[in-house]
Amino acid sequence: MSGDSIVIDTSLINIYQFMEIKIKLDTIILYVQNVDRLKSFYTNIFNLKIVEEYESTWALLDIGNSMLGLHKIGDKYLNPSESPFKFDNNTKIVFEINENINEIRDHFINQSVIMREIKTFDNYDYWLCDGEDPEGNVFQLKQKKF
């Protein structure tokens, strides 16, 4: 074994070349079953403004420094059942707020929004509270501790 040599495949080394570019997050697109229901949720609950919309297949909402797009998923992915559609994904949209997180959470709960408990972490400067939109997309409220 001491005479065996190790062969290293170098074909993947440095395949990604660094290039300095200036970017900003423009739009987050959620693929949804019911654009109108989620458009209503985000405009009524979060008071987001509609930038553009197309029938019941697309809506673009202003979320401050970026946009939130609601795009109807393709027919083959639609859930034909009458029960509310819940989409399982690994994305969380974080909204930083200046208002009291306890009051906002209570207000959302009174609007029938699913909200979890408020939490924080040691040596972390924010209060956090997760919630769900009508299709199960997770959002988080984030408030700076005073």
C-alpha positions in Angstrom: 0.0 0.0 0.0 2.8 2.4 0.7 3.7 2.4 -3.0 0.1 3.2 -4.1 -0.5 6.7 -5.4 -3.6 8.7 -4.8 -5.3 10.0 -7.9 -7.3 13.3 -7.4 -9.9 14.3 -10.0 -9.1 18.0 -10.6 -11.8 18.5 -13.2 -14.1 20.1 -10.6 -11.5 22.3 -8.9 -12.0 26.0 -9.7 -14.9 25.4 -12.1 -16.6 28.4 -10.5 -14.6 31.5 -11.3 -15.1 34.5 -9.1 -16.5 37.5 -10.8 -17.4 40.7 -8.9 -20.9 41.7 -9.7 -23.3 43.9 -7.8 -26.6 42.2 -7.2 -29.8 42.9 -5.2 -32.7 40.6 -4.5 -35.4 41.7 -6.9 -38.2 39.2 -6.5 -39.1 36.1 -4.6 -41.6 33.9 -6.5 -43.9 31.5 -4.6 -45.7 28.9 -6.8 -49.2 28.7 -5.4 -52.5 27.0 -6.1 -54.7 30.0 -5.6 -53.2 33.3 -6.5 -56.3 35.3 -5.6 -56.5 33.8 -2.1 -52.8 34.6 -1.4 -53.0 38.0 -3.0 -55.8 38.8 -0.7 -53.9 37.4 2.3 -50.7 39.4 1.7 -52.5 42.7 0.8 -55.0 42.5 3.7 -52.8 41.1 6.4 -49.5 42.7 5.5 -50.9 45.7 3.7 -48.7 45.0 0.7 -49.4 46.9 -2.5 -50.1 45.2 -5.9 -47.6 46.2 -8.5 -49.0 44.1 -11.3 -51.4 41.2 -11.8 -52.6 39.0 -14.6 -56.0 37.3 -14.3 -55.7 34.6 -11.6 -52.3 33.3 -12.6 -49.9 36.0 -11.4 -49.6 38.9 -8.9 -46.5 41.0 -8.0 -46.5 42.6 -4.6 -44.2 45.3 -3.3 -42.5 44.2 -0.1 -40.2 47.2 0.3 -36.7 46.6 -1.2 -37.9 43.6 -3.2 -41.0 42.1 -4.7 -43.1 39.0 -3.9 -44.4 37.2 -6.9 -47.4 34.8 -6.7 -47.4 32.4 -9.6 -50.1 29.8 -10.2 -48.6 26.3 -10.3 -49.1 24.2 -13.4 -52.3 22.1 -13.7 -50.5 18.8 -13.2 -49.5 20.0 -9.7 -52.9 21.3 -8.7 -54.7 19.6 -5.8 -58.3 19.0 -7.0 -59.5 18.3 -3.4 -61.8 20.7 -1.7 -59.6 20.9 1.4 -57.3 23.9 1.6 -54.1 23.4 -0.3 -50.9 23.3 1.8 -47.5 23.4 0.0 -44.5 21.9 1.7 -41.4 23.9 0.9 -38.1 24.9 2.5 -38.4 28.6 2.1 -39.2 31.2 4.8 -39.9 34.8 4.0 -38.7 37.1 6.8 -40.4 40.5 7.4 -38.6 42.9 9.7 -41.1 45.0 11.6 -40.7 48.1 13.8 -44.0 47.5 15.6 -44.4 45.5 18.8 -44.2 41.8 17.7 -46.7 40.8 20.5 -49.3 43.1 19.2 -48.8 42.2 15.6 -48.9 38.5 16.5 -52.2 39.0 18.4 -53.7 40.9 15.5 -52.7 38.2 13.0 -54.2 35.5 15.3 -57.4 37.5 15.5 -57.4 37.5 11.7 -57.2 33.6 11.8 -53.6 33.5 10.7 -51.7 30.5 12.0 -48.9 31.9 14.3 -46.3 30.2 16.4 -44.9 31.4 19.7 -42.5 34.3 19.9 -38.9 33.2 20.4 -35.3 34.5 20.5 -31.8 33.2 21.1 -29.1 34.0 23.5 -26.9 36.9 22.3 -29.4 37.6 19.5 -30.8 41.1 19.0 -34.2 40.1 17.6 -37.6 38.7 18.6 -38.9 36.1 16.0 -42.3 34.7 15.3 -43.2 32.3 12.5 -46.6 32.1 10.8 -48.2 30.5 7.8 -50.1 31.9 4.9 -53.3 30.0 3.7 -51.2 27.6 1.6 -48.7 26.8 4.3 -45.8 29.0 3.1 -43.9 30.0 6.3 -43.2 33.7 7.0 -41.4 35.2 10.0 -41.8 38.4 11.8 -38.6 39.9 13.1 -38.4 42.8 15.6 -35.3 44.3 17.0 -35.0 44.2 20.8 -35.0 47.5 22.5 
